Amino acid sequence: MSKFDPAELAEQLRDRVQLGMPNTIDRLARLVRIPSVSWDAFDREHVSSSAERVRELFAGTGMFDEVGIHQYDIDDETPGQPGVIARREASEGWPTVLLYAHHDVQPPGRDELWDTPAYEPTLVGERLYGRGASDDKAGVLLHVAALETLHDLWEAAGERFPLGVSIFVEGEEENGSGSFTKFLDAHREALGADYIIVADSDNAAIDVPSLTVALRGNVTFNLTVRTLRHASHSGMFGGAAPDAMLAAVRLLDTLWNADGSVAVEGLDSHDAQVPEMPASQLVEEAGVIGGELLGSGPVLARTWYQPSVTVTGIDAPDVANASNTLIPEVRVRISARIAPGTDAEAAAEALQSHLRANAPFGAELEFDSLNTGRPFLVDVDGDGVERMRAAMAECWGADAQLSGIGGSIPFIADLVDRFPASQILVTGVEDPATRAHSPNESQHLGVLHRAILTEAWFLADLAENPPLRDGSAERE
């Protein structure tokens, strides 16, 4: 069944990916220049421009007759963001692979915290800096570069690349994937696949690849703490009337134990082995000033398999406008990560019940903008995991680490619901120094190179050695 000599195929894959890197980096930089923040307060036209650019990139691979942009309303009042979908049918007897990434990005944050402009891609050493340079516009170019490599290689041999390929590049992952299920339902036939590669995760190091097999879920909401009907002079009433900031600080502190671990009943941990990692490494990677970490147990277990609660925003008078006033209400944003095996809806109720039960000074609590995402554990028994690990070993020169990540990709559970027979493989282009979501986000170009080669290798292996109907693989 093989169309290529294995050694010749491997050499050509390496050469073509290497020769294509300058063009890949240039196209990534052009995509980074589009400030495609999908949050409601930002200009939607930028996300539309980004979707059009992504459509052009996939159309240029030669793999697809048509690449479309689609958009669906989240609800009656909230429009979703545009996503890109394409489908190439498989030759008879070959499987189909769905490639996922997202083209929207997080807000840049404060300009003064960036060493280089957030939307002006800047090459420093082996890293390309810019918002979305890694998360996840590098994921988009990963798929594009792998596909055009394979298309050109098979075309040069006078053959049609036999795999089916589906594309879904989402435009609102960073804003909660509100219309994700509508995309799946509207394009179920186009997106159905035997293997699903989600290129939105990280690697253990710049020279050690990872295949993500566990993801924490998430619960986010806004909490308003109200203690007074109106503001009052702090000199006249301070010391007797409880201000909202005092109540909020007291209340929020009940969420954690003395060592910083989560103190909310119902937010449990997942029991699984993790690789060894010295605490000093995480201290260095996270930039922990005092050198003291939260919680207990193996370091990676704390970020992969234990819950966490973070206050990610506070609405209150800023220091420049502070007056001698008792604040009547404070609004905060709560972001919790929940361990694999925890029900997201139950976790949300546990958090809110805990806060209600511990509200001090008779404070009124109000919750809004609740969003939940389910955790996920990958089935590692399929041939897809074996093939991807083999591809990583060949292309990185190091064995792949089966890892969990502390972050969440909630829509994976939706993929499992819609396509229960699909094998899901979570890969990525990030590394510990990427700083996704933070100022000075960057993409290590060596990692991007190896990730492109790995995906091309994986797809070439499927094309040359497709699985048989019983799930085994035919190999010459």
N, C-alpha and C positions, 0 to 999 in steps of 0.2 A: 504493500500500500504506500510505502514511503516514496516521495518524489525526489528527495535529496539524499546525498551522502551525509550522514550525521556530522562528521568532522567539517565538511565543507559548509553545511548549514550553520554550524556554530560560528565558524570564522566569518561568514558573510553577515550574520546578525551583529557580531561585535563591530565589524568594520562600518556597517551602515549606520548603526546607532552613534558610533563615535563621530563619523563624518557629518551627521545631522545635528550634532549638539549646538554649534554656533547659531544655526537657524532656529533651533528649539529655544535657546536662551533669548534670542531677539524677539520671538513671538511671545514668550512669557513676559518679557519686559513691556511690550506693547499692551498686553492684557492688564498688567498691573497698573498701568497709567489710567485705566478707567476706574473711577471711585465707586464701585458697584456695591455700596452698602444697602442692604435690604431692609433695614429698620425703618419704621413708619415715618420718622422725622426727617428722612433723607430723600433726596431727589430720585424719583423712580426712573427718570429718563436714563440715568447712568446704568441702572441694572438692565434696562432694555438695550442700551448700546453694547453692554458686555455680552448679552445673549446673542446679539447679532454677530459679534466678533467670534464667539464660540461656534455658532452655526457655520460661519465661513471656514473656520479651522477644520471642522470635521468634514465639511463638504470637500475640502482640499485634499483629504487623504486618499480619495479615489475609491473608497470602500462602499459608498452609499449613492444610490440614485437620487435620494431626496433626504434632506435634513431639515426638520421643521422646528419652529418656535411655537410653544403653546403656553397658555395662561388660564388659570381657573380661580374663581372667587373663593376665598376662605369661608366667608359667610355673606349675608345680604349687604353688609356695610363695609366689608374689608376685601379688596381685591388682592389676589395673590401676585407673585412675581413670575416673570417668564422663565421657562425651562426649555432645554433643547433635547429633542428626541429624534432618533434615527433607527432604522432597522435594515439589516442585510440578511437575507434568508440563507440558511445553511444548505450545502450540497447534500444530497441524499445520504443518510447514514452518519452525518457529522453533527456534533452538538452545537449549541448556541451559547454565547457568553454575553452577559450584560455588564457593561462598564459604566460605573457611576462616579461622578465627582460633582462639585458645586462651584458656581462661578461668582456667587455673592461673597462679600467679606464683612468682617467686623468694622465698626467705626474706628477711625484712627486714634481717637483720644486726643490728649493735649499735644499740640505741635512741638512745644519746647522739650518734651520728653524723647523726641526722635533725634537721633544723630544725623539723619538724612531725611529729606522730605518724604512723607508717607507714600505719596503717589508718584514719586519720581524714582524709578528703580535705579539702584546704585550698586555697582559691583565693587566689593571690598574683599580682596583675596579670593577665596573660593566661595564666597557667599553673595547672593543677590538680595539686597535689602528693599523692602517695600511692603505695604499692607496687601496681603493676599499673595505675596510672592511664593509662599509655601501653602498656606491654608486658604483656598484649595486650588488656586489657579495653576500651581505646579502639578496638581493632580489632573487637571484638564489636559495640560501639555504632555503629561505622562501617557495618557491614552492616545492622544493625537500622534505623537512621535512613534509609539509602538505600532499603531495601525498602519501608518504610511510606510514604515519599514517593511512590514509584512506584505502589504499590497505591492510595493515596488519589487520585492524579492520574488514573489510568485509570478508577477507579471513578466519579469525579466526571463523567467524560466518557461514562459508561454502557458502558464497554468492559472486557473482561478483559485484564489484563496478559499478553501472549502468551509471554514467555520462560519456559522451564523454569528452575527455581531449586532447587539443592541446597544444604544447609547441613551443615557439619561443624565444630563447635566442640569442640576437643580439651581434655582435662582433665589431660594429663601432658606437655605439650611441654617444660616446664622441667625435667622429670625423665627426659628421654631418649626419650619417645614409645615406650615399650616395647610397648604393645599396638596401636600405630598400624596395623600391617599386618593385624592381626586385624579391626580396624574396616573396613579396605578390603575384605578378603575376605568378611566377613559382609554388607557393605552395598554390594557392587560395583554392583549395579543402581541403587540409590538415589543413589550418589555419582558415577556416570559422567556426564561433561559434555563439551561442546565447548570450553569455556573454564574455567580454574580460576584464581580470584583468591585469592592468599595474602596476607592483610593482616597482615604481621608483619615489616616492614622499616622503613627510615628514609628521610628526605629530605635533600637537600643543604643546605637552609637552611629557615627558617620561611617564606620566600617563593619557594623554588625546589624544585619537586617532583622526585622521582627514581623511576625504574622500575628495579628491581634486576635485572640480567642475569647476575651472577656471584656465587657464594657459595663461601666456603671450606668445606672439610669439617673434621671434628674427630676427634681421638683423645684419650681421657681414660682414666686408670687410676691406681691407688694403687701406690706403690712403698715397700717396707719395706727399709731398709738396716740390717743387723745385723753388729756386729763383736765383741761380747762375749757370753758365756753368761749373765752377770749383771752388775749394777751394782757398781762398786767405788769406794773413796775416791779422789778426784782427787789428793789430796796424796801418797798412798802409791804410786799407780800412774801418775799423770799424767806425760806426757813419754815413756812407754815403751809403755803399752797404748793402742791406737787406740780412741777413743770413736766412737760412731756418728754424732754430729753432725759431727765433722771429716770422716769418710768421706763423709757425705751432701753436705756443702758442696763438697768436692773433686769428687765425682762429678757433681753437678748443674752445676758450672761448665763441664764438658766439653761441655754441650749447646749452648753459644754461642761464637761467635768474639769477638774483642776488641771489635768494634763492636756487639755484641749481636745480630747476625744468627745464624740457626740453623746449627749446625755438624754436623748429623746427615746422613750420606750417605744419599741416597734421598728426602729431603724437598726436592724441587725447587720452582722458581718457575714461574709461568705467564707467557708472553710476550704481552702485550697493551698497547695504548695506554691511557693514563688522562688525565683532565683535569688541567690544572695546578692546583696548590694550594701556597701558600707554607708552608714549615715552621713559620713563626710561628703560622699558623692552627691547626695541629694541636697545637702547644705550648699554645696558649690553651684549646682545647676540652678537651684531656686534663688540663690543670692540671699540666704538667710543670715541676717546681720549678727545675731547673737549666737548662732551655731546650735540652737536648741530646737528640736523638732517636736511636733505634736504627737500625742497618742503613744501607743506601745505596740510591741510585736515587730516582726520583720518589716523593714522599711517599705518594700514594694507592696506588701499586704495592706499597708495603711492607705496607699493610693489606688490600688487595684480592687481590693475586696472589702474595705471598711467604708462606712458612710462618712460624709463630711457635711458641714453646714458653714456657709460663708455669707457675710453681709456684703453685697457687691455695690450698694449705692445708698445714699442718705439724702433726703430732701429736708433741709433745714437752713436757716440763715447762714450765709458764709461769713467768714471772719471779717471781711472788709465791711460788711453791713450789719455786724452784730451790735445790738443795743442792750441796755440794761433792762431786759424784758424776760419775763417767764414765758417760754414758748408753749402755746396751747396744744400743738400737735406736731408729731414727727412721722415722716413716712420713710420706710426702708425697703430695700429689695433683698429678699432672701433667696439664696441659691443653694440647694442641697444636692449632693450626689449620693445615690443609694446603691447598695451592693447588689451584685447579681443574685437572683433568687428572691428579691424583695418586690412586692407588688407596688407599683408606682402610685396608684390611687390610695391604697392603704397608707403609704408613706406620707402622702400629702395630708391625709386626715390626722395621722399621728402628730405631725408637726403642728398643725393648727390647734389640735386639742391640747397639746402641751403648752402652747402659748396662751390659750384661753385660761387654762388652769393656773398659770403662774403670773397672770397680769397683776402688777402691784398697784397700790393706792387707788383701787377701784377704776383703773384706766379702762376706757372703751377701746376695743380693737376692731379694726375693719380690714378685710382681706379682699384683694382684687388681682386680676391678671394672672390667675393660676394657670400654670402649664406643667404638664408631666411628660416624662419620657421613660419608656420601659428599659431596664437593663437587658443584657444579652450575653449568652454563652454560646460559642460556636461549636458545632459538631465536628470534632477533629478526626472522625473515622472515615470520611469519604476520600476518594482518590484525588480530589482537588487540593486538599491540604498536603498530601504527599507530593503531588506534582509541583505545587508552589514552593514548598520547602526545597525540593531538588533544584528548581530554577534559581532560587535565592542563593543556594550554596554554590552553584556554577558561576553566577554573575557577580556575587559579592566576594567570593573566596572565603566565606565564613558560614558556619551553620546558622540557620535562622533560629531566633529565640521565639518560642511560643509565649506571648505576653498578654497581660491585661493592660488596660489603660484607665486612668482615673476619669477621663472625659467621657462624654456620652454621645452616642449616635442613635437617637431614639427611633428614627425611621427604619432601622434594620428590623425591628420587630414587625413593622408593617410589611416589609418585604417577605418575612417568614410567613406571615398570615396569608398573603396573596399567592406566594410561590413556595409552598411547603416542600416541594421536591427539589428545589434548587440548593446547590451547595454555595454557601456564602463565604467569601474570602476577603478579609479586611486587611488591606495593605496601606502603604502610605509613603510620603516623601519627607516627612519631618524627622528631626533628630533632637536630642536634648537641648541644643542651643538655638532652636528655631524661634522660640518666643511667639508662638501663634497667639493671637488675640491681644498681644502686648505691644508696646512701642518697640521699634527696632526688630520687627519680624523679618526673618530672612530664610532663604533657601540655599542649602549647601548644594553646589552644582555637581559635586562628585556623587552625592546621594541621588540626585535626580537622574544622573547618567545611569547609575546602577539599577535604579527602579525601572527606568524605561527598558533597559536590556532584559531585566527579569520578566516584565510583563510580555515583551516580545518573545522571549524564550518559552514562557508558559504557553502562550497561544500557539507558537510554532510546534511545540510538543503535542498539543491537542490536535493540531492539524495533521501531523505526521503519524500520530499514534492515538486515534480516537478511542474512547472507551466502548466496549461492547455493550449490548443491551442489558446484560446481566450485571453491569457495573464494573467488570474487569476491563483490562486494557489489552489491545492487540499490539504487540511490539515485535519488530523484526530483528 
